């Protein structure tokens, strides 16, 4: 596995944060801690941006489905879908089990 390339940068920290970093993290591990924390925050920001984009451009509009306007309407729609004569297949959340092949 290839190690990602690294680049040296300069950043400014608020003094209390820097003091905590120096006190809690050994010198040789500070870059790793900062990189992991930055990556975690960037993932959070990307996810927030995706949610904001979905608010601006929703993939599902309630107006297109007036039959699902309230709880009673949703219950009625589900009852119709589950009515006898209509097959209902529950989605499985488990991965299919794999059997090891037999060596001969």
N, C-alpha and C positions, 0 to 999 in steps of 0.2 A: 504494500500500500504506500502510495506516495504521500510524503508529508507536505502540507500546504506551504507555499513560500511565505516568509515573514518579512516585514518591513519595519524599520525603526521609525517611530514618530515621537513628537513631544506633545504632552498634554498638560493642562493645568487642573489641579484638584483644589477644592476648598481645603483649608488647613486641617479642620477636624477629620475629614475623610482620609487625607493623607496620613495623619497621625495614627488613625485606626489601622490603616493598611500596613504601615510600618510596624505597628505593635503586634498585629495578629498574623501577618503573613511573612514567612521567611523571605529574605531578599531574592533568593533564586527562584521563587515561585510567584512573585508578584505579577510578572508579565502574563503568566498563565491565568491567574485569578482575574486580572483586568480584562484579558481577551475573552474568557468565558462569560464574565458578567456583561461585557459589551455585546457579545453574540446573543445572549439571552434577552437583553433589552431590545436589540434589533429585531429578533423574532417577534417580540411583543408588539413593537411598533408596526411591523409588516402586517401582523394579524389585525391590529386596529385599523390600519389603512384599508385592508380588504373588507372589513365590516363597514367602514365608512363608504367604500365604493358600492357595496351592496345596498346601502341605504339610498344612495344617489341613483343607482341603476338596479332596482330589484329584479330578481329572476322569476319571481312569482308575484302576481298582482291579485289582491283579494277581489277587486272589481270584476275580474274575469271568471270568478267562481261564486256567484251570488248564492248558490245552493249551500255554500259553506259559510254563511254570514254569521252564524252564532252557534253556541254549543248544541242547541236542540237540532239545528239543521245538520251539524256534523254527525251527531248520534244517529239521525235518520239515514244519512248517506252511508254510514258504516253498517247499519243494520241491513240496508239493501244489499251492500256488497257481500255481507256474510250470510245472506238468506240461503235456505236450502236450494240445492241445484246449482249454486255458484261455488266452485271450488275455491277454497281459501288456503293459500300456501304461506306459512309464516317464514319470514326471512331468517336464516340461520346466522347467528353471530359467531359460531365456532368454525374454526378452520377444519376442513375435512381431514380425518385421520389418515395417516400414511402407514402402510404396512411395509416392513422391510422385505425385500425380495429374498427368496431362499437360494442359497448357494449350493450348488451340487458339484 
